[in-house]
Amino acid sequence: KWSPIATAPKDGTKILVWRPHEDHNNVAHAGVDFWKINHYGNGEWYRSRRHQQPTHWMPLPPPPK
């Protein structure tokens, strides 16, 4: 179940995120991301660009066996 991004863990845990505007065509996209403190001392979603911020998240599924 997708949850609001405000409730996502900010301890470096990799999660599945939903970005409503992933590319130049404004195509939505799900991908893996994690919260990181940047060199300015601010937190950011490490793999998301400023204009492509995630809006929802869910835990990653377990890996295949």
C-alpha positions as CSV (number, residue, x, y, z in Angstrom):
1,K,0.0,0.0,0.0
2,W,1.4,3.4,-0.9
3,S,1.8,5.9,1.9
4,P,2.4,9.7,1.8
5,I,6.1,10.6,1.4
6,A,6.0,12.6,4.6
7,T,5.8,9.3,6.5
8,A,8.8,7.7,4.7
9,P,11.9,6.6,6.8
10,K,14.7,9.1,6.7
11,D,17.4,6.9,8.0
12,G,18.9,5.9,4.7
13,T,16.6,2.9,4.2
14,K,16.0,2.2,0.5
15,I,12.3,2.4,-0.4
16,L,10.1,2.3,-3.4
17,V,8.9,5.8,-4.3
18,W,6.3,7.2,-6.7
19,R,7.3,10.3,-8.8
20,P,4.4,11.9,-10.7
21,H,6.7,13.7,-13.2
22,E,9.7,11.5,-13.8
23,D,10.9,12.6,-17.3
24,H,10.5,15.4,-19.8
25,N,7.2,13.9,-21.0
26,N,5.7,14.2,-17.5
27,V,5.4,10.4,-17.3
28,A,4.9,9.0,-13.8
29,H,7.5,6.6,-12.5
30,A,8.2,4.3,-9.6
31,G,11.8,3.8,-8.5
32,V,14.1,3.1,-5.6
33,D,15.3,6.0,-3.5
34,F,16.6,6.9,0.0
35,W,16.9,10.0,2.2
36,K,20.4,11.4,2.5
37,I,21.9,14.5,4.1
38,N,23.6,16.5,1.3
39,H,26.8,18.5,1.4
40,Y,24.8,21.6,2.4
41,G,23.5,19.8,5.5
42,N,20.0,19.5,4.1
43,G,18.1,16.3,3.6
44,E,17.1,15.2,0.1
45,W,15.8,12.2,-1.8
46,Y,19.1,11.1,-3.3
47,R,17.9,9.8,-6.6
48,S,15.1,12.3,-7.3
49,R,15.6,15.6,-9.0
50,R,14.2,18.8,-7.5
51,H,11.3,19.0,-9.9
52,Q,10.7,15.2,-9.7
53,Q,10.2,14.7,-6.0
54,P,8.4,11.6,-4.8
55,T,4.8,12.0,-3.4
56,H,4.3,8.4,-2.1
57,W,6.4,5.4,-0.9
58,M,6.2,1.8,0.2
59,P,8.7,-0.7,1.6
60,L,10.7,-2.7,-1.0
61,P,9.4,-6.2,-1.4
62,P,11.7,-9.0,-0.2
63,P,14.2,-10.2,-2.8
64,P,13.5,-13.4,-4.8
65,K,14.8,-16.6,-3.4
